[in-house]
Amino acid sequence: MSTPLPTAYEAEFAGKVALVTGGASGIGLALSRRLAASGASVVVADYHADSARKAADELRATGAQATAVALDVTDPASVEAGVRSAVDTFGALHLAVNNAGIGGPSQPTGAYGVEDWDRVVATNLSGVFYSMRYELPALLEAGGGAIVNISSILGTNGFAGSPAYVAAKHGVVGLTKTAALEYADRHIRINAVGPGFIDTPLLRDTDGPARDHLISLHPAGRLGMSEEVAELAAFLLSDRASFIHGSYHLVDGGYSAS
């Protein structure tokens, strides 16, 4: 799905420093590539250090400025160190995409494991809070910027068997709106994106009937592509979205309209 960028967008983020959590694979890698293609200096932050380094190497091979940071979003100290590393390496932080997340097991609420709940919520909700907790002071120091939090279509819909994931993704939307209110007059815009089911490596391992069922949930008749999510996030990070604060934008092939 990768297509050449319009010339007008090739240097859209020139001079900007962007941090992408979970930036080494799937949607996160597409985000890292998209920001680098528009001139940003990209900090690929990922739990998997080797994957982060590989992604940063790929970006540098295209002529972009990029570095890798090993970051565990469930650990506030790790997040703080990652943000500090971004500022130390490139001099500032202007843009952030909080994308790191996990799925968790499929179990009804009354049988859902407490440890599984804690792990999913720690990554998908607390991880976004910890990220913003340390990104926002850095953005203020830089004079402003923009944040996009990756939620999900399940930030507005329910999904049987996924109580922790659904609760966390709903929480991301609420956290986004609250932070947006707090920082709108301080030159920082904060918005959320809700992807539908995206054709990432994880879903490519799904067996035929299960995959066909997921496709059937989308009136567009297919799964989404990581690059489509990245395009929406890039728009929200850009000055083209200068009057968009605290919004939750779906990229879901019509899933939530049906």
SVG drawing of the C-alpha trace seen along z (x, -y; Angstrom):
<svg xmlns="http://www.w3.org/2000/svg" viewBox="-25 -29 48 51">
<polyline fill="none" stroke="black" stroke-width="0.4" points="0.0,0.0 3.1,-2.2 2.8,-5.1 5.1,-8.1 4.4,-11.1 3.1,-14.2 6.0,-16.7 4.3,-19.1 4.6,-16.6 8.2,-15.5 9.6,-18.0 6.6,-18.5 8.3,-17.5 11.8,-18.8 13.4,-20.0 11.1,-18.1 12.0,-15.2 9.4,-12.4 9.2,-9.5 7.2,-6.4 6.6,-3.8 6.3,-0.2 8.0,-1.8 9.8,1.3 7.0,3.4 3.5,3.3 1.7,0.0 4.6,-1.4 7.1,-0.7 4.8,-2.2 4.5,-5.3 8.3,-5.5 8.8,-5.2 6.1,-7.8 7.5,-10.4 11.1,-9.8 9.9,-10.2 8.6,-13.6 11.8,-14.8 11.4,-14.1 14.3,-12.8 12.8,-9.6 13.3,-7.9 12.2,-4.2 11.3,-3.2 10.5,0.5 10.5,3.2 12.5,5.3 15.9,3.6 17.2,5.5 14.1,4.8 14.3,1.1 18.0,1.0 17.1,2.8 14.2,0.3 16.5,-2.7 19.2,-1.3 16.5,-0.9 15.5,-4.6 19.1,-5.8 19.7,-3.9 17.1,-6.1 19.0,-9.2 16.8,-9.9 18.0,-10.8 17.0,-8.0 18.0,-6.3 16.8,-3.3 15.8,-3.2 14.9,-0.2 11.8,-1.2 9.3,0.7 6.1,-1.4 5.0,0.4 8.0,-1.0 7.9,-4.8 11.6,-5.0 12.2,-3.3 9.8,-5.8 11.5,-8.8 14.9,-7.5 13.7,-7.0 12.3,-10.5 15.5,-11.9 17.5,-10.0 15.5,-11.5 16.1,-15.0 19.8,-14.3 20.3,-12.8 18.4,-15.3 18.1,-18.4 14.3,-18.4 11.1,-16.5 8.2,-17.9 6.1,-14.9 5.1,-11.6 3.0,-8.6 2.1,-6.4 1.5,-3.1 2.9,-0.3 0.2,2.2 -0.6,5.9 -3.7,8.0 -4.1,10.4 -6.0,13.7 -9.6,14.2 -11.7,15.0 -15.1,13.7 -15.0,11.1 -16.0,13.6 -13.1,15.9 -10.5,13.4 -7.2,13.8 -6.3,11.1 -2.6,11.2 -3.7,11.0 -5.9,8.0 -3.0,6.2 -0.6,6.9 -2.9,5.7 -4.0,2.5 -0.4,1.8 0.8,1.8 -2.2,0.4 -3.4,-2.3 -0.8,-3.0 1.8,-2.9 0.1,-5.7 -0.1,-7.7 3.5,-7.2 4.5,-8.2 2.6,-11.4 3.7,-12.1 7.3,-12.5 6.6,-13.6 4.5,-16.6 7.2,-18.4 9.6,-17.8 7.1,-19.2 6.5,-22.3 10.3,-22.8 10.4,-22.7 7.6,-25.3 4.8,-23.0 4.1,-20.0 1.6,-17.2 0.8,-13.8 -1.2,-11.0 -2.3,-8.1 -3.2,-4.9 -6.4,-3.5 -8.6,-1.1 -12.1,-0.7 -12.5,1.0 -12.0,-2.4 -15.7,-2.9 -17.1,0.6 -17.2,3.7 -15.7,7.0 -16.6,10.3 -13.7,12.0 -11.5,8.9 -12.5,7.0 -9.0,5.8 -8.2,4.6 -11.5,2.9 -11.4,1.2 -7.8,0.0 -8.6,-1.3 -11.7,-3.2 -9.4,-4.6 -6.9,-5.9 -9.7,-7.9 -10.7,-9.5 -7.1,-10.2 -6.5,-11.8 -9.5,-14.1 -8.5,-15.1 -4.9,-15.9 -6.0,-17.8 -8.2,-20.1 -5.2,-20.7 -2.7,-21.6 -4.7,-23.1 -3.7,-26.7 -0.1,-25.7 0.5,-24.9 0.2,-21.2 -2.4,-19.2 -3.3,-15.7 -5.6,-13.3 -6.3,-9.6 -6.6,-7.2 -8.8,-4.1 -7.7,-1.5 -9.9,1.3 -8.3,4.8 -5.1,4.2 -3.1,6.6 -0.1,6.9 2.2,9.9 0.1,11.0 -3.1,11.2 -1.3,12.9 -0.9,15.9 -4.7,16.1 -6.2,19.2 -8.5,18.9 -12.0,18.9 -11.0,16.6 -9.4,14.2 -12.4,14.3 -14.6,13.5 -12.5,10.4 -12.7,9.3 -16.5,9.7 -16.7,7.2 -15.5,4.4 -17.9,3.1 -14.9,2.2 -14.4,6.0 -10.8,6.2 -8.4,5.6 -6.7,2.2 -3.1,1.6 -0.5,0.2 0.3,-2.6 -3.3,-3.8 -3.1,-4.3 0.2,-6.0 -1.3,-8.5 -4.0,-9.5 -1.6,-9.9 0.8,-12.0 -2.0,-14.3 -3.0,-14.8 0.7,-15.5 1.0,-18.1 0.1,-21.7 -2.7,-20.8 -4.6,-19.6 -3.9,-22.8 -7.5,-23.2 -8.0,-19.6 -7.7,-19.0 -8.9,-16.0 -10.5,-14.1 -10.8,-10.4 -10.5,-9.4 -11.4,-6.0 -9.6,-4.3 -11.7,-1.1 -13.2,-0.4 -16.6,-1.2 -16.5,1.2 -18.0,-1.3 -20.6,-2.5 -22.3,0.9"/>
</svg>
